[in-house]
């Protein structure tokens, strides 16, 4: 029986690459999206056609507990189990430091942290009962190194996500592995407005690999972490940034 994965924010960017990678490995998927319905449907259609797997789009705002409840119940009903959860959905609002407010932090944390906590809590219970599961949280190297105060709330939320990851790993041990991935610059829709050609050139010079990362780079790492080959990796944060030095 195929393993089942829920991937949040999977209609584009890193989430889309992860969904495609896991589908190529035979996973059944719940492809979560918030707004990009057409992209999610097209992705599921392509994955089913190309990899002969079942991929189902599901609209849910991961900052909303009712939406999360509904998505977990749907996954259980549709596939009978949940083997993998990838908490990828996130928001990043670039604003000058002086324009930041407490409400900015609240909005960012609702998606990047609170939603991850609640979804992981529900899914982790199921995994623990089944004595098997893999949870991967998509953090950021911004959580480890402060680069730009314009993303202060995003950085703080991703740093808190690392702490959450370690606590979840303890809570759900020994049968559920919980790890975090901390990407550096990745060429995604979220970064399109920032990563102009000039910025790409400048930032690439600060990276040992001399290039901006791709969503597939992250997908390859997530694929490993949710595999049985990574069974002895738990409560860890894996940085994937090509070797960034400032």
N, C-alpha and C positions, 0 to 999 in steps of 0.2 A: 504494500500500500504506500502510495506516494506521501512524502512529508508535506505538511502544510505550513505556509508562512504568511504572516500579516506584515505588510510593509506600509508604513505611513508616509504620506507625501510622495506617493510612488508614480504620479502621472508624468513627472519630468525630472530632469537633473540627476542627482545622485540616486534618488529613489527609483527612478526609471531604469537606470543602469543595473541596480541591485536586483530589481524584479526580472529583468531580462537574463541576468546571469543565473539566478536561481531557477528560472524556468528552463534554461538550457541544461540544468542538472536534474530536471525531473520534478521539481517542486510544484505543488498546487499552490495557488496564490490568492490572497485577498489584496487587491490593489486599492489602497485607500487614497482618496483625493478630497479636496475641500471645494474647489471651484472648477478645475479643469476637467469637466465631465467628458468632453469629446476626446481629449488626449488619453484619458484613462480607458475609455471604451476601445479606442483604436489600439492601444497597447495590448489590452487583453485579447482582442481579436487576433492580433499578430502573433502573440505568444502561443495561443492555442493552435494556430495554423502551423507555426514554424517548429514547435517543440512537442506538440501532441500532449499538452497538459491542460488542466482546468485553471483558468484565471478569471476572477470575478471582480469587477469594480465595485467599490462601496464608498458612498459619500458620507464623510463624517468630519466634523470639526474636532480635532483632538484636544481642544481646550474646553470642550463641552462634555460633561460626564454622561449625560443621556445618550449622546452620539457614540461615546466609547462603549457604553453598555450594549447598545444595539449592534455595534460592529462585532463585539466579542461573541454575542449570542448568535449572530449570523454565521460567523466562522465555524462555530461549534456545530450548528445545524447543517451547514453546507458540507463540511469535511469531517466532522466527528471528532476532531482533535486540533490542537495548535502546537506545532513542534518548534516553530521559530517566530520570533518577534523582532522586527527591525524598527526602532524608533528613529525615523529619519525626518519627519515633518518638523519644520522650524521657521521662525520669522526673524528678520534682521532689518531694523529700521535705522538707516543712516541719517543722523541729525547732528548738528553742531552741539558740543557739550552743554553750552548755556541754554540750549532749547530743550534739553532733556527734562522730563518730569517724572514724578512717581508713577503716574498713569502709564508712561512709556514702559517703565520697568514691569508694571503689573501685566500689561498686554503681552510683553515678550515672555515673561515667566509663565503665564498661563499656558502657552503653547510649548515652549522649550523645556519646561520643567514639570509643572503641575500635571499636564496631560500625560507626560511620560510616566510619572509616578502612578497615576490612576490606572492607566492601561497596563502597565507592567504588574501592578498589584493584582488585577483581575486575571491576566494571562499567567502570571507566575504561580498563582494558586492552582490553576489547571495543570500546568507543567509539573509542579511539585507532586500533585496527586498522581499524575501519570509516570512520575519518576524519570522524566526526560524533558529537556528543553534548552533552547539557546536564545538569549536575548542580547541584542547588540544596540547600543545607543550611539547615535552620531553626534559627537561633541565637536570640538574645534581646537586647533592649536592656539587660538585666541584665549582659550580657557587656561592655558599654561603660561603663555607669554603675552603681556599687554602690548599691543601694537598701536592701536588707534583709539583715542577716547571717544571718537564719534560712534563707536559701537559698544560703549561701556555697559549697557544693559544686556546686550547679546553676550558679551564676554562673561559677565557675571552669571548669566543663566547657564552657559555651557560649562563654567567652572563648577557650579552647583550640580550639574548633571554628572560630572565625574564623581563627586561625593555620593550622589544617589546611586550610581553604578556599583560602587564598592559596598554600600549598605545592602543593596538588593542581592548582591552576590552572597553575602553572609546569610541573609534571610532565606534565600531559596536553595542554599547548599543542602546536600551534596549533589543533587541530581540535575540542577539547572545552572548552566554557565551564563554569567552576566558580565559582559565586557563593553568597553567603549572604544570608539575610533575617533581620532582627533585629526581631521584633515587640515591641510594648509590651504593655499590658493588652489581652487578647483574651478575649471571653466564651465560654469553653469549659468542658467538664466538669472539666478539671484545675483550673480556677480557681473552680469553683462554691462550694467551701467557704470561699473567701477573699473572693470578690466578693459580699458581702452588699449590700443596697440602700444602706446607709449608706456602705460602702466605695466602691461605685460612684459615689455622689454626690461623695464627698471626692476620689477620684482623677480624676473627670471635670473637676473644677475646675482641676486641674493640667495638663490637656491642652488645647491650642489649639483642637482641634475640639470640645471639650466633650462628648465621649462615649467610652465604651469601644469598642474595635475589635471587629469581627466576624470569624469565620473566613473569610467571603467576601472581606473586605478583603485578607487575606493571599493567598488563592487568586488574586485578580486580579493581584497582583504576581508571583506565581510563574508564572502563565500567560504574562505578558509575558517574564519572564526565560528561559523555555524555548522561546520563539518565535524565529523567525529575525530578527524585528525587533530583538532584543537581541543580535545576533551580535557587536557590538563592545563588549559589557560583559563583562568577565572578571576574576576575582580580586577582586571588589568585595563590600562589605557594604552592603546597603540597609536602612536603618532605617525601620520602618513602625509608628509609635506615635502618630500624630495630632498630634505636636508636644508631647512631654512636657518640662516644665521644673519643676525643684524649687528 
